[in-house]
Amino acid sequence: MRPRPVELQHLRPSNAAGVLALALVAGITGLGLALALQPGAWPGAAGQIVLSLALVQWFVVLHECGHDTLFRTRRLHPIVGRLAGAFAAIPYACWTRIHGRHHRWTGWQDLDPTTAALVPRARPRFERVIVNVCWKCSIPLFSVIYRVENYWHLPRLFRLFASRVERMRMVRDALLLVLLYAAVAWLVGPMKLLMTIGPAIFLSLVAEDVLLLSQHTHIPQHVSHGATVRPFPAIEQEEFSRSLRLPAWLSLLLLHFDAHELHHMYPFVPGYRLHGVAYTPQNEVGYWGWIRAAKRVPGEVFLFQNRTESGWEI
């Protein structure tokens, strides 16, 4: 029996837990950079792996800040959120608006801005070939497109959000990140910067491909076809979401980001407290079995169809 939201009001953010989570991510980032800068192949390789974990963690911190669930003190979220957005390559103002709309319209594939591109339609052969190759070979095309289309495509964002104030905030945060990246590249040197963090960025994007695509892809969704429809309440979004069950230590480091169904059902609960929800979601699956099964499916089938259409139970 799934708990009612009112029964989980005790699972609220705390500043102490938020600071601890932030300190852990900062420490892992520092460790990764220190190792990556060491001479020798083994320390360098270890540094890239540690740093890639840190980059995924910064994405998770950005996610928590966008929900105002990392700290109890809400005014801390825009500050830390912009820091996390710099590591995640996502402007904070763009993140909060798009992710908020994602939660509002989960279950309606064409109205959710993060899934609208997957609505069934005729697709050119070259697009299907690229998708198949990238998915099969773990080339992180999808996490890159996810960022570009949802958070950097300002004309699209302007079509979705008419408020002048919101548009100005999006442009400001995007411009600040561009200037920051340009300044870092100028100070460090483009090639040295690429050698120091390039492999870690690639590995983090590969991991995010799996995490992001596991959450809603290939699950039956509704399509509004332009009709006026009502959003599904958060508690009803379980059927449109999937949770990957990661190893306990990794789930802890990622603030239980893998508990995606619980997050959609109870978005007011901080990730680091989702383990306190006494409920096992219906679409929770082991990470390794799911990855193996999903990788057997052609990319175009996995992305652009659902399990009722394809017959693949993943």
Protein Blocks (a to p, Z undefined) as FASTA:
>chain_A
ZZdfklmmmmccdfklmmmmmmmmmmmmmmmmmmmmpgcjklmmmmmmmmmmmmmmmmmm
mmmmmnopmbmblmlmmmmmmmmmmmnopafklmmmmmmmmmmmgoiaklmmklmmmpgc
dddfklmmmmmmmmmnopafklmmmmmmmmmmmmlmmmmpmbfklmmmmmmmmmmmmmmm
mmmmmmnopklmmmmmmmmmmmmmmmmmmmmmmmmgopacddeklpacddddfklmmmmp
ccddddfklmmmnoommmmmlmmmmmmbcfklmmmpgcddfkbccfklmmmmmmmpcfkl
mmmmcfklnopaZZ
